[in-house]
């Protein structure tokens, strides 16, 4: 089965600063395209979407330039989701630069996940920036964990003309069996037709000894509320390696959806990402 990975990262701290990587962690300083290829191995990844890795303030264009240069040398990365501080006055200058110089940019992510204010997605200035994205042809990557989903719901409701890709399933607390209130918020978000959900980031929300059975209720619930037409596979590599290999996560998701039709599996692992990110 040919697969499109809707969510992967590269970074090199010798070239750019990533403040969250300066804290003690188990990540390497550099993850390059050849590392990514080794990680997915024999899985038939034909395209991927590179999602920004939360670079330091002012490095947003530099990150896109770095990834654009990498993607021009080899065809795996078909689209780029860029970082942009949509809440600041200078946001339009950054968006203009992306639109003028980097045709692979198809969307913008502004993370709530790393933000200290759980109501970040309710900020009027941020919402103003998100509302501007359709003028550039960009979607928005909504990256919030369960503690931030109330604000995320507010953002989605306030921006009906924006296509939203929910990152990492809304960050449920699987390790604590935290199905609620996550499930209620996600159903409310799914009720908006301008939302899709990436099935990604679950292994790092579970216990270290996770099994596919631990993830199954969350995956099946997301497919129930979004339907197979609005879900996409994402590896979240290399972040996923905190809890498992690329193949372990891929195989776990495959196991959960093994009884789905071939058509629905193709939507999850290929077609929906191809359409949403306009991949040729």
MARFIDO-140069 format. One line per field, with one value per residue: x, y, z of N, C-alpha, C in turn. Coordinates in pm, 1 decimal. Each point is the difference from the previous one (the first is absolute). Layout:
BEGIN
nxx <- [X:...] $
nyy <- [Y:...] $
nzz <- [Z:...] $
caxx <- [X:...] $
cayy <- [Y:...] $
cazz <- [Z:...] $
cxx <- [X:...] $
cyy <- [Y:...] $
czz <- [Z:...] $
end
This chain:
BEGIN
nxx <- [84.0:-24.3:91.6:-82.2:113.9:-110.1:100.0:105.9:111.2:73.9:118.1:67.8:32.4:82.8:-116.6:-92.9:-55.1:-15.1:-60.2:-100.4:92.1:3.8:-121.9:27.2:47.0:-66.9:-37.3:33.5:116.5:3.3:-107.5:65.1:-10.8:130.1:-4.3:-77.1:75.7:102.3:-66.5:-47.2:125.3:-60.6:-50.1:-98.5:82.6:-100.8:-61.8:52.4:-59.6:89.1:-11.2:-11.0:123.4:-82.0:50.0:112.4:-45.1:-53.0:-10.3:-122.8:44.1:95.0:-95.0:-93.2:93.6:34.0:-126.7:-20.0:117.3:-31.8:-122.2:75.4:72.1:-117.5:-77.2:52.8:59.0:-130.7:-6.2:-9.6:-9.9:-10.0:95.9:-92.6:53.9:-112.1:48.2:109.3:40.4:116.2:-114.1:-54.8:102.4:-13.9:-131.9:21.9:100.2:-79.7:-102.8:86.9:63.0:-104.5:-9.2:93.4:-0.4:-73.4:67.7:-63.0:101.0:-87.4:99.0:-106.8:36.8:91.6:-121.1:44.8:-67.0:-79.9:-17.0:121.1:-70.5:-24.5:130.0:-59.6:122.1:4.9:-121.4:37.6:113.7:-67.7:-82.8:122.8:11.9:-132.5:30.9:76.6:-117.8:11.6:24.2:-66.8:118.9:-102.1:94.5:-93.8:35.0:-36.9:101.9:23.9:-75.7:-30.0:123.1:44.1:-98.7:34.4:126.2:-33.2:-76.5:108.3:44.3:-125.9:74.9:53.7:82.2:-46.3:129.8:-73.2:105.8:56.5:-111.7:48.7:105.7:-70.8:-38.7:55.0:114.6:-86.8:-14.9:53.0:-104.6:-39.7:-11.1:113.0:-73.7:-49.2:117.0:55.9:-105.4:10.9:130.6:-23.3:-87.8:114.3:-62.3:52.3:-21.2:129.4:26.5:119.0:3.4:47.0:122.1:-59.7:105.3:25.0:-128.6:52.8:-21.9:120.0:-77.2:-33.9:-124.0:-17.8:-25.1:109.7:43.3:-46.0:-40.1:118.0:68.1:-66.2:14.4:124.4:13.7:-59.3:67.3:117.6:-10.6:4.1:-94.6:14.8:69.6:119.7:78.2:58.0:128.4:5.2:68.1:104.5:-99.9:-56.8:129.1:-62.6:-90.4:64.3:26.0:42.4:64.2:39.0:10.8:65.9:66.4:12.8:16.2:85.7:45.3:-10.0:46.2:49.1:-112.9:61.1:-82.7:38.5:-120.1:-51.9:69.1:-33.1:-121.6:6.8:54.5:-90.9:-125.3:-36.6:118.9:-13.1:-127.5:11.7:112.5:-93.5:21.2:95.1] $
nyy <- [-119.4:89.2:68.5:95.2:42.8:28.8:-59.1:64.2:-12.5:104.4:-12.3:110.8:-26.5:-50.9:-8.0:-52.7:96.5:-101.0:102.3:-70.6:1.4:122.5:-41.3:-59.4:-78.6:-94.9:112.6:-42.4:56.7:-108.9:23.5:-73.8:30.8:-24.4:69.3:87.3:-8.3:4.1:100.2:42.7:-15.5:-118.0:84.9:-12.6:83.4:48.1:57.1:114.4:40.5:93.8:-24.4:130.4:19.2:103.0:64.4:57.4:101.5:32.7:-131.6:49.8:110.8:8.3:-42.0:79.1:93.4:-42.0:-14.0:118.5:35.8:-57.5:51.3:102.3:-63.3:-22.5:-91.9:-43.4:112.9:-18.3:26.5:127.8:-29.2:129.7:42.9:63.2:105.1:-63.8:7.3:12.3:126.1:-64.3:-58.2:110.1:60.7:-80.5:14.0:128.0:-11.9:-71.9:81.0:98.0:-60.0:-53.0:-46.3:-65.6:123.2:-82.5:13.8:46.4:-20.1:28.9:-54.6:-58.8:-117.1:79.3:51.9:96.2:67.4:-74.3:131.7:-36.6:-106.8:64.5:22.3:117.5:37.2:-113.3:14.8:127.4:-48.2:-85.4:100.5:48.1:-120.0:-3.6:125.2:-79.3:-57.3:42.9:-120.5:-36.2:-21.9:-59.1:46.5:-71.9:-5.1:-102.5:54.2:-1.6:-109.6:49.5:50.0:-121.1:-46.4:93.7:-34.9:-128.0:25.2:68.1:-112.0:17.4:96.9:-44.8:-69.3:-75.3:-25.8:-84.1:51.3:-118.2:-4.0:121.8:-79.4:-112.6:-6.1:-73.3:47.4:98.8:-71.1:110.7:-78.5:40.1:128.7:-64.7:-107.9:67.6:51.3:-119.6:-49.9:97.8:-25.2:-130.2:60.4:65.8:20.2:111.4:-111.3:-34.6:-127.2:33.0:-124.7:68.5:-14.7:-115.5:-53.9:126.1:-26.2:-116.7:-105.8:-3.5:-76.2:96.8:-34.2:-60.5:-90.5:59.0:-3.3:-123.3:18.2:60.3:-93.5:-100.0:69.9:30.7:-126.1:-30.2:97.4:-30.4:-131.7:-103.0:86.6:4.5:-109.4:23.9:-90.6:13.4:0.9:132.6:-48.5:15.4:86.1:-75.1:20.4:98.6:-56.1:8.0:-100.7:50.3:-114.6:13.2:130.8:-11.0:-99.8:79.3:107.1:-67.8:-42.2:124.3:36.0:-114.5:22.5:116.5:56.5:-55.5:39.0:-37.1:-111.6:0.1:32.5:-86.1:-90.6:49.2:-32.3:-5.7:-49.9:-82.5:-12.8:-20.3:-65.5:-34.0:-126.2:20.5] $
nzz <- [0.0:-94.8:70.2:42.9:46.1:68.0:69.1:-48.2:73.9:-33.7:58.2:15.5:125.2:-90.3:-62.5:81.1:71.3:83.3:59.4:-48.7:-96.8:50.8:34.0:116.3:-96.3:-60.1:-59.8:-120.4:-24.2:-75.2:-73.7:-88.3:-129.1:-1.2:113.8:-60.3:-108.3:80.5:54.2:-117.6:-39.3:11.6:90.7:-85.9:64.4:-70.8:103.9:44.0:111.2:-25.5:129.8:11.2:44.4:-4.3:-107.4:39.5:73.3:-116.7:31.1:-8.0:-59.3:90.1:83.2:-51.0:2.1:120.1:36.1:-54.4:49.0:113.7:-4.6:-39.5:91.7:58.3:-56.5:114.1:37.9:-0.1:129.6:32.0:128.5:-13.3:79.3:69.7:60.9:-18.0:123.8:-77.0:11.9:8.9:32.4:-52.7:54.1:103.6:8.4:-22.9:86.8:78.7:-19.2:13.4:103.0:63.5:-124.4:66.3:48.1:73.6:113.0:107.0:84.7:93.2:70.8:52.3:-48.5:-56.1:-11.1:79.2:-93.0:78.1:10.3:-36.6:-29.9:111.5:-9.4:9.6:37.0:68.4:46.5:14.4:47.4:75.6:24.3:1.8:52.2:-13.1:33.2:74.3:12.3:126.6:46.3:109.3:58.9:53.3:78.9:61.9:128.4:73.6:65.7:-131.6:5.2:118.1:10.9:-31.4:73.7:86.3:-23.9:0.7:104.0:38.4:-59.9:-35.4:-47.8:112.0:-77.3:99.6:18.6:70.6:62.0:-14.1:-73.9:11.9:-4.2:-17.9:126.3:-95.7:45.2:15.3:-114.5:-50.0:-9.1:118.4:-27.5:-27.4:25.4:102.0:32.1:-19.6:60.6:88.9:2.8:7.2:78.3:1.1:-114.9:51.9:70.9:5.2:18.0:44.2:-42.1:99.9:47.0:-22.9:-60.8:-23.2:-16.3:-35.0:76.3:54.6:73.3:-78.6:-27.4:-116.7:94.2:50.3:-124.2:-7.5:126.7:4.6:-64.4:55.3:111.0:-32.0:-38.9:113.9:62.4:-54.3:10.9:-82.8:-31.9:134.4:-24.5:55.1:-53.8:120.5:-30.0:-12.4:-103.5:80.0:24.4:-93.8:-30.3:65.4:-80.8:-114.2:-80.6:-112.8:-20.5:125.9:-20.0:-113.8:54.1:107.2:-76.6:-74.2:115.6:45.3:-120.2:43.4:67.3:-15.9:-85.7:-110.8:-41.7:116.2:-5.9:-126.6:43.4:100.8:-78.5:-84.2:-35.4:127.6:29.6:-102.3:35.2:130.5:-28.3:-88.5:32.1:-89.0] $
caxx <- [-84.0:71.7:-36.9:43.2:18.0:-49.3:57.6:135.6:86.8:146.2:61.2:145.8:23.2:121.2:-41.3:-107.9:-29.5:-131.0:6.9:-48.5:103.9:110.8:-25.9:43.7:-88.2:70.0:11.7:128.2:6.5:-30.5:-74.3:3.4:-87.2:46.2:-45.4:-142.4:-12.0:36.5:-102.8:-118.8:48.1:-68.5:-133.6:3.2:-31.2:26.9:7.9:-21.7:-24.0:89.1:-64.7:99.0:46.1:-4.5:127.3:-3.2:-56.8:80.2:64.0:-103.9:34.0:122.6:-33.6:-62.3:104.8:79.4:-77.6:-21.1:122.7:7.4:-103.9:31.0:101.4:-56.0:-142.5:-88.6:-78.1:-82.7:-65.2:57.0:-80.7:96.7:-29.6:-18.3:-62.7:-116.8:-54.8:80.3:-27.1:78.5:-36.9:-28.3:129.2:47.4:-87.3:30.3:127.4:-27.5:-78.1:80.4:126.0:4.4:-125.8:-35.9:-74.4:-144.4:-72.3:69.6:-27.2:36.7:-27.4:-39.9:55.7:115.3:-28.2:-29.8:-138.3:-91.0:-101.5:70.5:-78.8:-109.2:52.3:-55.6:102.1:28.0:-115.3:8.8:99.7:-53.3:-103.2:63.6:69.2:-55.8:46.0:127.8:-18.0:57.1:-79.2:58.1:26.9:-42.2:78.9:-37.6:-27.7:-134.7:-22.0:-15.0:-101.0:-110.3:40.0:7.6:-137.6:-36.0:70.2:-63.9:-130.3:20.9:66.6:-69.7:51.0:135.0:10.8:81.5:48.7:24.0:122.9:21.4:-127.2:-41.5:79.8:-66.7:87.9:-23.6:68.4:-88.1:-133.1:-76.4:-87.9:-74.0:-95.3:54.2:-94.4:-105.3:55.6:30.9:-125.7:-46.3:85.6:-32.2:-128.5:27.5:42.6:129.1:106.5:45.9:80.0:115.3:17.7:144.2:35.9:-65.5:89.7:66.6:-98.3:-33.0:106.9:114.2:-24.7:-126.0:-32.2:-104.3:-127.6:-11.6:-28.8:-116.9:-123.2:16.3:0.5:-133.1:-89.6:28.4:-55.0:-146.2:-52.2:45.1:-20.5:122.8:27.4:61.3:111.9:125.1:111.9:122.6:95.6:60.5:142.2:58.0:-53.8:-58.5:102.6:0.3:-84.1:-1.3:55.6:-95.0:-72.5:-88.7:-120.4:-68.8:-61.6:-109.0:-115.5:-46.4:-70.9:-129.1:-92.4:17.0:-128.6:-57.1:7.9:121.4:-24.1:13.3:142.0:70.1:-28.3:76.0:145.4:47.9:-80.3:-41.3:115.4:28.3:-96.5:8.8:125.1:13.6:121.1:-10.2] $
cayy <- [119.4:126.8:77.2:138.5:35.0:137.6:75.4:-37.6:114.2:-2.8:118.3:2.4:108.4:73.8:102.6:82.0:-19.4:-51.7:14.9:-116.9:-103.0:39.4:-60.1:-139.9:-91.3:-115.3:13.7:37.2:138.5:8.8:-107.3:36.7:-77.9:-139.4:-63.4:-26.3:-116.2:-119.0:-24.6:-68.0:-126.7:-63.2:57.4:68.5:142.2:62.7:143.9:40.1:141.2:45.9:94.5:78.9:-60.0:103.3:72.3:120.1:119.7:59.9:-102.2:-69.0:-2.4:-77.9:-142.9:-34.7:1.7:-121.6:-115.8:13.0:-43.2:-146.3:-63.3:17.6:-97.9:-135.8:23.7:-51.6:107.5:60.0:121.0:54.0:79.4:92.1:72.9:144.8:59.0:66.5:97.1:122.2:97.3:-29.5:-130.4:3.9:3.1:-138.3:-73.5:47.8:-59.9:-140.1:-9.0:46.4:-70.8:-141.1:-59.4:-124.6:31.1:-14.6:23.4:67.0:-49.9:78.8:-97.4:30.3:-107.1:48.3:133.5:-2.5:42.1:-98.0:68.3:64.5:-4.8:96.7:135.6:67.2:25.9:-126.9:-33.4:87.8:-57.9:-124.2:36.7:48.8:-107.6:-33.4:94.4:-51.7:-139.0:-84.4:-58.9:19.6:-120.2:28.2:-89.8:23.1:-121.0:-3.2:114.0:119.7:-24.7:95.6:116.4:-43.9:-1.3:139.9:43.4:-61.7:63.8:139.7:4.9:-100.1:-3.9:-56.2:-145.3:-32.0:-136.4:-21.1:-77.0:-93.3:-47.5:84.4:-26.5:-62.9:-53.0:-144.1:-63.9:8.4:-43.2:124.3:7.6:125.2:67.1:0.6:-50.5:99.4:110.8:-43.3:-14.3:134.5:48.4:-77.6:47.0:104.5:-69.9:50.4:-62.3:-137.4:-42.5:-87.1:-109.0:9.2:48.3:-71.9:-85.5:82.0:35.4:-123.3:-53.0:-47.2:-139.8:3.0:-102.1:47.9:1.4:124.4:108.5:-33.6:76.5:138.2:-2.1:-34.6:112.1:106.5:-41.5:9.3:137.1:70.0:-82.5:-29.8:105.9:117.4:-40.5:-20.5:-57.1:77.2:-74.0:86.4:-32.8:-96.5:11.3:-129.2:-93.0:0.2:-109.4:-113.7:24.1:34.1:-121.2:-42.4:82.0:-30.3:-132.3:8.7:60.4:-99.6:-104.9:51.1:20.2:-113.2:-45.5:102.6:-32.4:47.1:140.1:84.2:-0.7:84.6:137.9:29.9:-5.7:61.4:91.2:123.1:88.4:47.5:104.6:113.4:72.7:27.0:-69.3:-60.4] $
cazz <- [0.0:-2.0:118.9:18.6:141.2:9.3:111.7:40.5:27.9:-5.2:61.0:15.7:95.2:-37.4:-95.8:54.7:141.2:38.5:146.5:74.1:-5.0:86.3:130.0:2.3:-72.5:-56.2:-144.0:-58.5:-45.3:-142.1:-67.9:-140.4:-87.1:-5.5:124.6:-18.6:-89.0:77.7:101.0:-54.2:-55.1:-112.0:-18.3:-129.9:12.3:-129.9:25.0:138.8:28.1:106.3:90.7:73.5:125.0:104.0:11.5:81.7:-62.9:-105.3:-83.5:-75.8:-142.5:-14.2:4.1:-127.8:-101.4:18.3:-43.5:-144.5:-66.1:14.0:-81.7:-142.0:-38.3:5.8:-15.9:104.5:61.9:-103.6:49.5:122.9:91.9:57.3:123.1:-12.4:119.1:-55.9:95.2:6.6:-105.4:-119.8:-56.5:-142.9:-69.6:-5.3:-92.0:-135.9:-40.9:-32.8:-123.8:-113.7:-23.4:37.4:-47.5:69.8:122.2:-21.8:124.1:109.4:134.4:117.7:104.0:137.1:83.6:75.8:52.6:143.5:23.3:-59.7:-80.1:-110.8:-122.9:8.7:-12.0:-118.1:-101.8:-66.1:-82.9:-117.7:-89.7:-56.9:-97.7:-123.0:-72.0:-131.7:-101.3:-48.4:-39.8:105.0:108.1:132.9:79.0:136.7:85.8:139.0:76.7:57.3:89.5:-81.6:-102.7:11.1:-79.3:-139.3:-48.7:-21.0:-120.8:-115.9:-17.4:-42.0:-131.0:-81.9:-136.8:4.1:12.8:117.0:20.5:142.3:18.5:111.5:58.5:111.4:119.8:114.5:104.6:-5.7:113.3:117.1:-43.9:-3.8:-117.2:17.6:-90.8:-136.3:-98.6:-21.0:-78.4:-136.1:-73.9:-33.5:-108.4:-119.6:-53.1:-97.9:-122.6:-46.9:78.2:-21.8:114.7:-21.9:95.5:27.6:132.6:109.2:78.8:101.3:102.4:70.5:84.3:-77.0:-35.3:-73.4:-99.2:-91.0:70.4:76.8:-93.7:-82.0:25.3:-45.1:-146.0:-48.3:28.5:-96.0:-129.2:13.4:-2.0:-120.5:-117.9:-74.3:-97.4:63.9:85.6:-73.2:74.4:17.9:84.1:102.0:13.7:94.2:135.6:36.2:48.7:146.0:49.8:-90.9:-132.4:-105.9:-39.1:108.1:-6.2:-125.7:13.1:98.0:-66.8:-95.4:72.9:46.3:-112.9:-91.2:-51.9:-87.2:-141.9:-67.6:-37.4:118.1:39.4:-96.2:38.9:120.8:-18.3:-123.6:-80.3:68.4:7.3:-135.8:-31.1:92.1:-19.7:-144.1:-44.1:-133.0] $
cxx <- [87.9:-54.9:51.3:3.7:-33.5:65.9:136.2:84.2:145.3:48.6:150.0:33.1:131.7:-32.6:-103.7:-17.8:-143.6:-3.3:-43.1:100.4:121.4:-18.3:49.4:-101.6:84.0:18.1:143.6:-4.9:-44.4:-76.1:-15.6:-85.6:44.5:-37.1:-148.0:-21.5:35.7:-110.3:-120.7:34.8:-79.2:-144.5:4.9:-49.0:35.0:8.7:-14.4:-28.2:92.4:-71.7:106.9:30.8:13.3:135.0:-15.9:-58.2:95.7:63.3:-99.4:34.9:125.3:-29.1:-62.1:103.6:84.6:-74.5:-26.2:123.1:15.2:-99.7:27.9:101.0:-54.6:-150.4:-91.3:-89.2:-77.8:-66.4:62.2:-107.6:95.6:-46.5:-20.0:-67.8:-120.3:-60.0:77.0:-31.0:71.5:-38.2:-17.4:128.2:55.5:-83.6:25.7:128.8:-17.7:-66.7:84.7:111.8:-3.4:-131.0:-38.7:-75.7:-149.0:-81.3:89.1:-36.2:48.7:-41.9:-52.6:72.8:113.4:-25.6:-43.5:-144.7:-95.2:-110.7:60.2:-84.6:-124.2:48.6:-55.5:103.3:35.2:-114.9:-2.4:98.9:-48.8:-103.5:59.9:54.6:-63.9:41.9:131.1:-12.6:50.1:-107.0:69.5:14.7:-26.7:66.5:-24.3:-16.6:-133.9:-28.5:-26.8:-113.6:-119.2:30.2:8.1:-138.7:-47.2:62.6:-68.0:-134.6:13.4:56.6:-62.3:50.8:139.8:-8.1:99.0:39.3:35.7:120.2:-12.2:-126.6:-47.1:63.5:-72.6:101.8:-23.8:61.6:-86.5:-142.6:-96.1:-85.9:-87.0:87.8:45.1:-105.1:-109.3:50.6:25.5:-126.8:-53.2:83.0:-33.3:-132.0:17.8:56.9:134.3:117.1:29.5:91.1:114.8:3.7:150.3:19.0:-59.2:96.8:71.1:-95.7:-40.5:112.7:112.9:-18.3:-129.5:-13.1:-101.1:-137.0:-21.8:-43.4:-133.5:-124.4:6.1:-4.7:-139.9:-99.6:21.4:-54.3:-152.6:-48.4:43.6:-35.0:130.0:33.6:79.6:107.5:121.1:103.5:115.0:91.9:42.5:143.9:80.8:-56.3:-56.8:102.4:19.8:-74.3:-2.9:61.9:-110.6:-86.5:-95.4:-129.0:-81.4:-72.8:-116.9:-125.4:-59.0:-82.2:-139.1:-100.7:1.6:-131.3:-68.1:12.0:130.6:-12.7:19.5:144.9:80.0:-25.6:87.7:148.9:50.7:-89.6:-32.0:115.3:34.8:-91.9:20.1:123.5:34.5:130.6:-22.4:47.9] $
cyy <- [124.9:90.6:143.0:27.1:147.9:81.7:-56.1:126.2:-32.0:120.2:-17.1:119.8:72.8:111.9:95.6:-29.6:-47.3:1.3:-123.7:-113.9:35.4:-51.0:-145.6:-90.5:-111.6:10.0:31.2:144.8:15.2:-124.4:42.9:-95.6:-145.4:-76.0:-37.2:-123.6:-129.3:-36.4:-72.5:-125.7:-48.5:45.5:89.5:144.6:68.4:151.8:23.2:149.2:38.3:107.6:68.1:-61.4:102.7:69.1:125.2:118.7:61.8:-98.8:-69.3:-10.1:-83.8:-149.8:-43.6:-2.3:-127.2:-122.4:5.3:-45.0:-151.5:-67.2:13.1:-102.3:-141.2:13.1:-42.4:109.6:73.6:129.0:39.2:75.4:85.5:54.7:147.6:51.4:84.4:105.3:132.3:91.6:-33.7:-127.4:4.0:6.7:-141.1:-81.2:41.1:-63.6:-146.5:-11.1:35.0:-96.4:-151.2:-69.2:-129.6:25.9:-3.1:30.6:64.3:-70.4:101.8:-83.5:63.7:-93.2:48.2:135.2:-8.5:38.1:-100.1:62.8:68.0:4.3:89.2:143.6:65.4:22.5:-126.5:-37.3:86.0:-56.9:-127.2:31.3:43.6:-112.8:-37.4:94.9:-45.5:-142.9:-98.2:-54.0:29.2:-133.7:33.3:-101.6:34.7:-133.9:15.5:120.3:128.9:-11.8:93.7:124.7:-36.2:-2.7:141.5:51.8:-55.3:67.1:141.8:12.3:-101.2:-11.9:-59.4:-152.2:-31.6:-147.7:-15.6:-91.3:-93.7:-30.6:83.6:-36.9:-62.3:-53.9:-150.6:-69.7:-1.2:-43.7:118.8:14.4:126.5:99.4:3.3:-37.7:102.0:116.1:-41.3:-20.8:137.4:60.1:-71.0:42.5:111.7:-65.9:44.9:-55.8:-140.2:-35.2:-89.2:-106.7:-12.4:35.4:-75.4:-78.8:79.3:50.6:-120.7:-37.1:-53.5:-144.6:-13.1:-119.5:58.9:6.1:125.1:116.2:-17.8:81.9:143.1:7.8:-27.9:112.9:112.7:-35.0:6.9:143.2:78.1:-76.9:-22.2:107.6:116.0:-39.4:-29.7:-62.0:99.3:-74.4:79.2:-42.3:128.5:7.0:-133.9:-95.0:6.3:-121.6:-122.1:35.9:40.9:-121.7:-47.5:81.0:-31.9:-134.0:1.7:58.5:-96.7:-108.1:45.6:9.4:-117.8:-48.1:103.3:-43.9:52.9:146.9:93.0:4.6:89.9:148.3:42.1:14.4:73.1:112.8:132.0:98.9:57.7:115.8:124.3:85.3:23.4:-59.0:-62.9:-142.9] $
czz <- [0.0:109.5:-12.1:149.7:15.8:110.2:38.7:13.6:-36.7:79.2:11.0:88.6:-25.3:-98.7:57.1:148.2:17.5:152.5:77.4:-1.4:84.5:141.7:-1.9:-69.5:-60.9:-151.1:-41.9:-47.0:-144.5:-45.0:-145.6:-83.0:-9.7:127.2:-10.6:-87.8:73.5:98.4:-59.1:-77.6:-119.8:-16.4:-124.5:12.8:-131.6:10.4:149.5:5.7:114.3:80.6:84.6:136.5:112.0:18.6:84.4:-74.6:-101.2:-95.2:-92.5:-149.0:-22.8:2.7:-132.4:-111.4:8.3:-52.6:-150.4:-76.7:7.0:-93.7:-148.8:-49.8:-11.3:16.5:111.6:58.6:-108.2:41.1:132.9:76.4:80.8:134.0:-32.7:125.5:-40.4:91.0:1.6:-118.2:-130.0:-71.1:-151.2:-82.8:-14.6:-98.7:-145.0:-51.8:-36.2:-136.8:-121.9:-34.9:18.1:-37.5:69.7:130.7:-31.3:125.6:104.1:131.1:102.2:119.6:127.6:96.3:90.0:66.0:145.4:31.6:-65.4:-83.7:-122.9:-127.1:4.2:-20.1:-127.1:-110.3:-76.5:-93.6:-126.2:-101.3:-66.3:-107.3:-133.6:-87.2:-133.5:-111.1:-62.7:-53.8:102.6:94.2:133.0:69.6:146.5:92.7:146.4:69.0:72.1:90.6:-76.6:-102.1:9.4:-80.9:-148.0:-63.4:-30.4:-130.0:-124.8:-28.6:-54.3:-140.8:-95.8:-142.5:-9.9:10.1:111.7:-0.2:147.3:15.7:118.5:78.7:117.7:132.7:117.1:99.8:12.6:120.3:124.3:-32.9:-12.2:-124.0:3.1:76.8:-145.7:-103.1:-30.9:-84.7:-144.9:-82.2:-41.4:-113.2:-130.4:-62.7:-101.7:-126.3:-54.6:81.0:-50.8:116.9:-43.9:109.3:21.5:146.2:116.5:86.4:109.0:106.8:84.2:96.2:-86.5:-45.9:-79.8:-94.1:-97.5:66.1:82.9:-89.4:-71.1:31.9:-52.8:-152.9:-53.2:23.9:-101.4:-137.9:2.7:-18.2:-124.2:-126.8:-74.2:-103.2:59.4:101.4:-87.6:92.4:8.2:93.6:123.2:28.1:-2.8:141.9:46.6:60.8:151.3:55.4:-91.2:-133.4:-97.1:-31.3:108.9:0.4:-125.4:9.6:98.1:-63.8:-101.4:68.0:43.2:-114.4:-97.4:-61.6:-88.8:-145.6:-59.0:-38.3:119.5:49.3:-93.4:29.2:118.2:-27.6:-123.7:-50.0:69.2:13.1:-136.6:-36.2:86.9:-25.7:-146.5:-54.5:-136.8:5.4] $
end
